[in-house]
Amino acid sequence: MTAALAILVAGFWAGMINVVVGSGTLVTFPTLLLFGYPPLVANVSNNIGLVGGGITGTFGYRHELGEHRRELRSLLPAAVLGGITGALLLLVLPDDAFRTIVPALIAIGLCMVVWGPALQRRAARGRDTTAGYGRLATLSRPRLGTVAGGVYLLGIYGGYFGAAQGVLIVGLMSVLTSEDLQSITALKNLLTTGVNAIAAVTFLIVSPGSADWTAVLLVAAGATAGGIVGARFGRRLPPLLLRALIVVIGVAALLRLLILG
């Protein structure tokens, strides 16, 4: 009962963090390890369980997504393809292979989140928005292709492990577009949910025995409720506070990975 309650609470907290910031995996994954789940089983079970929170969180940001339907025709397939690639890599590569690259990716994402607005302002002074930087709807095809390529690469990472995938997507779009942070957060929620969902389907098809369904259901129940709370809370945050929260959670995730190894 203690383990079940702890995993349920961790799922709730992860679902809420994922919607507002990202990095929810850094709550649920270590919790599952703490209660004796093998790393691969913990990773797969966590991935499947967090899908529910992503769905409720994305629904909470549905209004912000409405103006980006055209761009999502490029970005969502890129995320899904990346998620399939990453999930297959997880089942083929050694369980601990991610340890050498995850800290670097989180650090890069935090740098992009912190310096993204300054880079946007510098680009706005030096370029016309039709030549590159701008809202997603006004991006040139090459620039939108660059964003989609980045989303694909981060989808590989998300399908493989996914810790702070949301931070990295926010950082990517902060640097390459002039979208406001709430719109970026809405896009991040949909894209990461797409990655988690397709990775979950891939796990179930290729290696159905790699998930523990008790853990999946506990994480899913907590994360689904957490996604609802996170969407309501996150929509009220001003951009500066939301960016600061992203940095705090991202640094905490980085330190946890470095300390736990």
Disulfide bonds with the S-S distance in Angstrom:
none
